[in-house]
Structure formats: C-alpha cells, structure tokens
Amino acid sequence: MDANPPQSEAQIHASNLDHTLKELQRKVQEHEAELQRLRSSSSSTPVSLSPNAQSAVIKAALEEVTKSEPFLPFPSSVLPALVALRKTHGVIVESEAELAVQKPRIDRAKNRLECAEAALTDQKLLGDALAVRIQSLRSRLESFADQNQQYQEPDHGAVRRMEALRAVKDKYDADTARLMRSLLAFIENHLAAMLAAEELGGPVVGSATETDLDHLDAGFNAQGKPNKVKDKAKNQDKRQRRIDDIWGAGNDGAVNDEVAAAAAEMQRLTEELLNTLVEAKGDSSASYVRLARESAAARFLVRSQVAQFHPKDATRIRLVDFGRELES
C-alpha cells in the first residue's frame, strides 16, 4: 500500500500557496537584511562623495542589478496567478467605474438615437404621402388635359353617330305615339263595344262585326242572344247594378256606359302591360301583370296571341315580347 496517498486539487493548491508565501517571506527577509547591512555600513563610515563619485556608485549599482538574474518563482508557484488575478481585478474595478461614468452618456445617446429614428420614420411617411398626392395631382391634371383636348377637338365621327341615334330614337318615339293613338282610336270606335257585349254575356269578340247599343242596354240571355228592348227607364237600375258589378262603380248611366267602361279597362290593361314589359328589361318572370278578374279584354289579348297567361297562374298575364324573339 502506498505510504503517500494522492492529494486532492485543493490540497495541492494550498501547498503551492504555502510554499509561495514562504518563498516571498524569505526573499523579503533577504532584502531587509541587505538593506540593514547597507544602512549600518553607511552610518559607521559616513563619507561625503563628490557628484562624480555618486554618479559612479549609482552606475555601478544599476549595472549590478541589470546583470543579476531576476527573481523567478519556482515552477509550481501560484505567484504568477496571484499577480494576474490582482491585475485582472484592478482592470475590472476600473472598467466598472468607467461604465458607471459612461452610462449617463450612453442613455443620452440612446435617447437621441430613438428621437432620430422616430423623426426618420415620420419623414418617410410624409415623403410617401407627398408622393401619392403628387401622383394624384398629376393624374387629375392629365385627365383635365384630356377632357380639354376632347372638348376643343371633338370626335366628329362620335358626334355624327350620336346625332344619328337621336334621329332614330325620335323616329321611334313618333311612330310609337302614332301607333298608340291608332290603337286607342280602334279600341274606342270598334273594340270597346264588342268587349262590352262579351262581358254582358253576348257573342265573343270577333264573332259579330257590329253590336247594337240597344242590345247592350237590354243585355243578353243565357244563350247569348240579345234581350228585347222594353221600358228603358224601368231597366236603368238593373243596368246600373250590372255595370257596377262588372266594371265597378263610378259610371254616369249614359247609353254608352258599357262601351266607355270596356274601353277604359282595355286601355288601362294595355298601358300596364306595356309599362311592365319595358320595366322588366327582358326578364320574362318580371313582365307579368296580375289581373283583378278574368276580363273579356284579357281573353281577347290572349286569343289574338298578343299576350299569354302564366303557365301556373291564370290571374297573371304578360305581353309576348316579339322584339326579344327577333333578337334571339
């Protein structure tokens, strides 16, 4: 078994530290003894030296010190580490003191940097906004210039086309007004009496060319034959009630009340169908008109193939869009 067990790192360090301390103490004692010897020799034999002699002594001492070997610690000494540690500690203390002195300056510099960055951001945003505004003003200026140029130098071809379209529209409007006047005249002069006769139970429109007003006054029987004209004054109340039931109240009881009521109903239905067709703008489902009742006017338009009932609702009717069929 080994008589000297291995030492730990702490024990080795403590041993080296103890040797170093003893070495330093020995070196200090040597210097103190040498200094004491020099003091004793100088005090026992005081000699006044000339300046040249003093210089020679100092020179000799320096040469001796220079030629002598420097003091070096033994290899395992901790003296170099202690010297380095003391130097490092001094540097750290000085650095901390310098940091404490420089911290207010650094804070002020950071504040100035933040202010400068904020100002730079504001300047960039302002520059972007100004660039957008300049571009917008340039676009508006170019647009105004184009409009002025178009106003000063109009496209004569476009002007001619617009004038031609206006002329065609005026012609269509005039033709439409003329056709409407003809239609209204046909309704009042010919169709209204036949519509009234059908409403009163007489022949269907188109099966008889003329209808006697007396027949309208007397009415028709169940077979569609005209009743014989009797006392008109006695029959007036019955006639007025019949008119009110079919066309509604408000007639004045004249001989041609039935004709006027039938004409007004036909005109109103025709205008409503035309206006609805125009407002629908080609939408077939939106061009239907709802009927308050199934009148002779509606049946006549359907038989004439001018209008048609809704396939699932007989109370709705619309005009046949001939223009759409031609376009398709």
C-alpha positions in Angstrom: 0.0 0.0 0.0 1.3 3.5 -0.9 2.5 5.4 2.1 1.7 8.8 0.4 -1.9 8.8 -0.8 -2.7 11.1 -3.8 -3.6 14.6 -2.7 -6.7 16.5 -4.0 -6.5 19.6 -6.1 -7.4 21.8 -3.2 -4.6 20.4 -1.1 -2.1 20.8 -3.9 -3.2 24.4 -4.4 -2.9 25.1 -0.6 0.6 23.5 -0.6 1.7 25.6 -3.5 0.3 28.7 -1.9 2.2 27.9 1.4 5.5 27.4 -0.5 5.0 30.6 -2.4 4.3 32.6 0.8 7.4 31.2 2.4 9.5 32.0 -0.6 8.2 35.6 -0.6 8.9 35.9 3.1 12.4 34.6 2.6 13.0 37.0 -0.2 11.7 39.9 1.8 14.0 38.9 4.8 17.0 38.8 2.4 16.3 42.3 1.1 15.7 43.6 4.6 19.0 42.1 5.8 20.8 43.6 2.9 19.2 46.9 3.5 20.1 46.8 7.1 23.7 45.9 6.3 23.9 48.9 3.9 22.4 51.2 6.4 24.9 50.0 9.1 27.9 50.4 6.8 26.8 53.8 5.7 26.2 55.1 9.2 29.5 53.8 10.7 31.7 55.3 8.0 30.0 58.4 6.7 31.8 59.5 3.6 30.9 62.6 1.6 31.2 61.8 -2.1 31.6 64.2 -4.9 28.9 64.3 -7.6 31.1 62.3 -9.9 31.7 59.7 -7.3 27.9 59.5 -6.6 27.2 59.0 -10.3 29.8 56.3 -10.5 28.2 54.5 -7.5 24.7 54.7 -9.0 26.0 53.5 -12.3 27.8 50.5 -10.7 24.6 49.7 -8.8 22.5 49.8 -11.9 24.9 47.6 -13.8 24.9 45.1 -11.0 21.2 45.0 -10.9 21.0 44.7 -14.6 23.5 41.8 -14.8 22.0 40.0 -11.8 19.4 37.3 -12.5 15.8 38.4 -12.0 13.7 36.8 -9.3 11.6 34.0 -10.7 9.2 31.9 -8.6 9.5 28.1 -8.7 7.5 26.2 -11.4 4.6 25.3 -9.2 4.3 28.7 -7.6 0.9 30.4 -7.6 2.6 33.8 -7.6 2.0 34.5 -11.4 -1.7 33.6 -11.0 -2.0 35.9 -8.0 -0.3 38.7 -9.9 -2.6 38.1 -12.9 -5.6 37.9 -10.6 -4.7 41.2 -9.0 -4.2 42.8 -12.4 -7.5 41.4 -13.6 -9.3 42.6 -10.5 -7.9 46.1 -11.0 -9.0 46.1 -14.6 -12.5 45.0 -13.7 -12.8 47.7 -11.0 -11.6 50.3 -13.4 -14.0 49.1 -16.1 -16.9 49.2 -13.7 -16.0 52.7 -12.7 -15.7 53.7 -16.3 -19.1 52.1 -17.1 -20.7 54.0 -14.3 -19.3 57.2 -15.7 -20.3 56.4 -19.3 -23.8 55.1 -18.5 -25.5 58.6 -18.5 -23.8 59.4 -21.8 -24.9 56.1 -23.3 -28.5 56.8 -22.1 -28.5 60.2 -23.6 -27.1 58.8 -26.9 -29.8 56.1 -26.9 -32.5 58.8 -26.4 -31.1 60.9 -29.2 -31.0 57.8 -31.4 -34.6 57.0 -30.7 -35.7 60.5 -31.4 -33.7 60.5 -34.7 -35.3 57.1 -35.7 -38.8 58.5 -34.9 -38.1 61.6 -37.0 -36.8 59.5 -39.8 -40.0 57.4 -39.8 -42.1 60.5 -39.8 -40.1 61.9 -42.7 -40.6 58.6 -44.7 -44.3 58.6 -44.1 -44.5 62.2 -45.1 -42.5 61.6 -48.2 -44.8 58.6 -49.1 -47.9 60.8 -48.6 -46.4 63.6 -50.7 -45.5 61.1 -53.5 -49.1 59.8 -53.5 -50.5 63.3 -53.5 -48.2 64.4 -56.3 -49.2 61.3 -58.4 -52.9 62.0 -57.8 -52.5 65.6 -58.8 -50.6 64.6 -62.0 -53.4 62.1 -62.8 -56.0 64.8 -62.3 -54.0 67.2 -64.4 -53.7 64.7 -67.2 -57.4 63.9 -67.0 -58.3 67.6 -67.2 -55.9 68.0 -70.1 -57.5 65.1 -72.0 -61.0 66.5 -71.3 -60.0 69.9 -72.5 -58.5 68.3 -75.6 -61.6 66.3 -76.3 -63.7 69.5 -75.8 -61.5 71.5 -78.1 -61.1 68.7 -80.7 -64.3 66.6 -80.5 -64.5 63.3 -82.3 -66.7 64.2 -85.3 -67.5 60.6 -86.0 -68.9 60.0 -82.5 -70.9 63.2 -82.8 -72.4 62.0 -86.1 -73.2 58.7 -84.6 -74.9 60.3 -81.6 -77.0 62.5 -83.9 -78.0 59.5 -86.0 -79.0 57.6 -82.8 -81.0 60.6 -81.6 -82.8 60.8 -85.0 -83.6 57.1 -84.9 -84.9 57.5 -81.3 -87.1 60.5 -82.3 -88.5 58.5 -85.2 -89.3 55.5 -82.9 -90.9 57.8 -80.4 -93.0 59.4 -83.1 -94.0 56.0 -84.5 -94.9 54.8 -81.0 -97.1 57.8 -80.3 -98.8 57.4 -83.7 -99.4 53.7 -83.1 -100.8 54.4 -79.6 -103.2 56.9 -81.0 -104.4 54.4 -83.6 -104.7 51.7 -81.0 -106.8 53.9 -78.7 -109.0 55.0 -81.6 -109.5 51.4 -82.6 -110.4 50.5 -79.0 -112.9 53.3 -78.6 -114.5 53.1 -82.0 -114.7 49.4 -82.7 -113.3 47.1 -80.0 -114.9 48.5 -76.9 -118.5 47.7 -77.9 -117.6 44.1 -78.7 -115.7 43.7 -75.4 -118.7 45.1 -73.5 -121.1 42.7 -75.3 -118.9 39.7 -74.3 -118.7 40.9 -70.7 -122.6 41.1 -70.7 -122.9 37.5 -71.9 -123.1 38.3 -75.6 -121.0 36.9 -78.5 -117.3 36.6 -78.2 -115.3 39.4 -79.7 -114.7 38.8 -83.4 -117.8 36.6 -83.9 -120.0 39.6 -84.6 -118.9 42.6 -86.6 -121.4 45.1 -85.2 -123.2 45.4 -81.8 -126.3 47.4 -81.4 -126.2 49.7 -78.4 -129.8 48.7 -77.5 -128.5 45.2 -77.1 -126.0 46.4 -74.5 -128.8 48.3 -72.8 -131.1 45.3 -72.6 -128.4 42.7 -72.1 -128.2 39.1 -73.3 -129.9 35.9 -72.3 -128.2 32.6 -71.3 -127.9 31.6 -75.0 -126.0 34.8 -75.8 -129.0 36.3 -77.7 -129.9 39.9 -77.2 -132.9 40.6 -75.0 -135.8 42.5 -76.3 -135.7 46.2 -75.5 -138.5 47.1 -73.2 -139.0 50.1 -71.0 -135.5 51.7 -70.7 -136.4 53.8 -67.7 -137.5 50.7 -65.7 -134.5 48.8 -66.8 -132.0 51.5 -65.9 -131.5 50.5 -62.3 -130.9 46.9 -63.2 -128.4 48.0 -65.9 -126.5 50.3 -63.5 -126.1 47.5 -61.0 -124.8 45.2 -63.7 -122.3 47.8 -64.8 -121.2 48.3 -61.2 -120.8 44.5 -60.7 -118.6 44.1 -63.8 -116.6 47.3 -64.1 -117.1 48.9 -60.7 -119.0 52.0 -59.6 -118.5 55.5 -60.9 -120.3 55.4 -64.3 -122.9 58.1 -65.1 -125.6 55.8 -66.5 -125.4 57.1 -70.1 -126.3 54.8 -73.1 -122.7 54.0 -73.9 -121.6 53.4 -70.3 -120.7 49.8 -71.0 -118.7 50.8 -74.1 -116.8 53.5 -72.2 -116.1 51.2 -69.3 -114.9 48.4 -71.6 -112.7 50.9 -73.5 -111.2 52.3 -70.3 -110.5 48.8 -69.0 -108.8 47.8 -72.3 -106.7 51.0 -72.4 -105.6 50.6 -68.7 -104.7 46.9 -69.2 -102.7 47.7 -72.4 -100.8 50.5 -70.8 -100.0 48.5 -67.7 -98.7 45.5 -69.8 -96.5 47.8 -72.0 -95.0 49.6 -69.0 -94.3 46.4 -67.1 -92.7 44.9 -70.2 -90.4 47.9 -70.6 -89.5 47.9 -66.9 -88.7 44.2 -66.9 -85.8 44.8 -69.3 -86.1 41.4 -70.9 -86.9 39.5 -67.7 -89.9 37.3 -68.6 -90.7 36.5 -65.0 -90.9 40.2 -64.1 -93.2 41.2 -67.0 -96.4 39.7 -65.7 -99.3 41.8 -64.6 -101.8 40.4 -62.0 -105.5 40.6 -63.1 -108.2 41.6 -60.7 -110.6 39.4 -62.6 -110.6 37.4 -65.9 -112.0 40.1 -68.2 -113.0 40.0 -71.8 -110.1 42.3 -72.6 -107.6 39.8 -71.2 -109.2 36.9 -73.1 -109.2 38.9 -76.3 -105.4 39.7 -76.0 -104.6 36.0 -75.4 -106.8 34.8 -78.3 -105.1 37.4 -80.5 -101.7 35.9 -79.4 -100.6 39.3 -78.3 -100.5 38.2 -74.6 -100.3 35.0 -72.7 -101.3 33.7 -69.3 -98.8 32.5 -66.8 -98.4 28.7 -67.2 -99.2 28.1 -63.5 -101.3 31.1 -62.5 -104.2 32.2 -64.7 -104.5 35.5 -62.8 -101.2 36.8 -64.3 -100.7 37.9 -67.9 -97.9 39.4 -69.9 -97.4 40.6 -73.4 -95.5 38.5 -75.9 -92.0 40.0 -76.3 -91.8 40.0 -80.1 -88.6 42.1 -80.1 -86.8 39.5 -77.9 -87.8 36.7 -80.3 -86.4 38.7 -83.2 -83.2 39.4 -81.4 -82.7 35.7 -80.5 
